[in-house]
Amino acid sequence: MDHVVVITVLSAVGTISAITLGWIGQNRIVRQSTRNDAGNDAALKTDVDYIKRGVDDMRLEQRVQGQRFDQLAERVTRVEESAKQAHLRLDRSEKPN
């Protein structure tokens, strides 16, 4: 009977230690996974922030280009008006009196 008790105790100890080691290993894997996920999330947030700054820069440049276009359109209109007036003066000076 002593052998039976020893084998039973050893089996119980082995089972308990397997469960304990499994639980410790699982906790370690979960912590590592959480740490990796946090690192990936931080890298993703950094990338998104970089993209946001790039988009903001493009919007600003687009706004500046729009203002330049408006100024150029205004100048072209003035030049067209001036050319029209010059043509009218030339036409008047070429008519015989």
C-alpha positions as CSV (number, residue, x, y, z in Angstrom):
1,M,0.0,0.0,0.0
2,D,2.9,2.4,0.5
3,H,3.7,2.1,-3.2
4,V,0.2,3.0,-4.1
5,V,0.2,6.1,-1.9
6,V,3.6,7.2,-3.2
7,I,2.5,6.8,-6.8
8,T,-0.8,8.6,-6.1
9,V,1.0,11.5,-4.4
10,L,3.6,11.7,-7.2
11,S,0.8,11.7,-9.8
12,A,-1.0,14.5,-8.0
13,V,2.1,16.5,-7.6
14,G,2.9,16.0,-11.3
15,T,-0.6,17.1,-12.3
16,I,-0.6,20.1,-10.1
17,S,2.9,21.2,-11.3
18,A,1.9,20.7,-15.0
19,I,-1.2,22.9,-14.4
20,T,0.8,25.5,-12.6
21,L,3.6,25.6,-15.2
22,G,1.0,25.8,-18.0
23,W,-0.8,28.6,-16.3
24,I,2.5,30.5,-15.7
25,G,3.4,30.0,-19.4
26,Q,0.1,31.2,-20.6
27,N,0.3,34.3,-18.5
28,R,3.7,35.0,-19.9
29,I,2.5,34.6,-23.4
30,V,-0.5,36.9,-22.8
31,R,1.8,39.6,-21.3
32,Q,4.2,39.3,-24.3
33,S,1.3,39.5,-26.7
34,T,-0.1,42.6,-24.9
35,R,3.4,44.2,-25.0
36,N,3.7,43.4,-28.7
37,D,0.2,44.7,-29.4
38,A,1.0,47.9,-27.6
39,G,4.2,48.4,-29.6
40,N,2.3,47.8,-32.8
41,D,-0.4,50.2,-31.8
42,A,2.2,52.8,-31.0
43,A,3.9,52.4,-34.4
44,L,0.5,52.5,-36.1
45,K,-0.4,55.7,-34.3
46,T,2.9,57.3,-35.2
47,D,2.4,56.3,-38.9
48,V,-1.2,57.8,-38.8
49,D,0.1,61.0,-37.2
50,Y,2.8,61.3,-39.9
51,I,0.1,60.8,-42.6
52,K,-2.1,63.4,-41.0
53,R,0.7,65.9,-41.0
54,G,1.4,65.2,-44.7
55,V,-2.3,65.6,-45.5
56,D,-2.4,68.9,-43.6
57,D,0.7,70.1,-45.5
58,M,-1.0,69.2,-48.8
59,R,-4.1,71.0,-47.8
60,L,-2.1,74.1,-46.9
61,E,-0.2,73.9,-50.2
62,Q,-3.5,73.5,-52.1
63,R,-4.9,76.5,-50.4
64,V,-1.8,78.6,-51.4
65,Q,-2.0,77.3,-55.0
66,G,-5.7,78.3,-55.1
67,Q,-4.8,81.8,-53.9
68,R,-2.1,82.0,-56.6
69,F,-4.5,80.8,-59.2
70,D,-7.0,83.5,-58.2
71,Q,-4.4,86.2,-58.3
72,L,-3.2,85.0,-61.7
73,A,-6.8,84.9,-63.0
74,E,-7.3,88.4,-61.9
75,R,-4.1,89.6,-63.6
76,V,-5.1,87.8,-66.8
77,T,-8.5,89.6,-66.7
78,R,-6.8,92.9,-66.4
79,V,-4.4,92.1,-69.2
80,E,-7.3,91.1,-71.4
81,E,-9.1,94.3,-70.6
82,S,-6.0,96.3,-71.4
83,A,-5.5,94.5,-74.7
84,K,-9.1,95.1,-75.6
85,Q,-8.7,98.9,-74.9
86,A,-5.4,98.9,-76.9
87,H,-7.2,97.2,-79.9
88,L,-10.0,99.8,-79.7
89,R,-7.4,102.6,-79.8
90,L,-5.6,101.0,-82.7
91,D,-8.8,100.5,-84.6
92,R,-9.8,104.2,-84.0
93,S,-6.4,105.4,-85.1
94,E,-6.5,103.4,-88.3
95,K,-9.9,104.7,-89.5
96,P,-9.7,107.5,-92.0
97,N,-11.0,110.8,-90.8
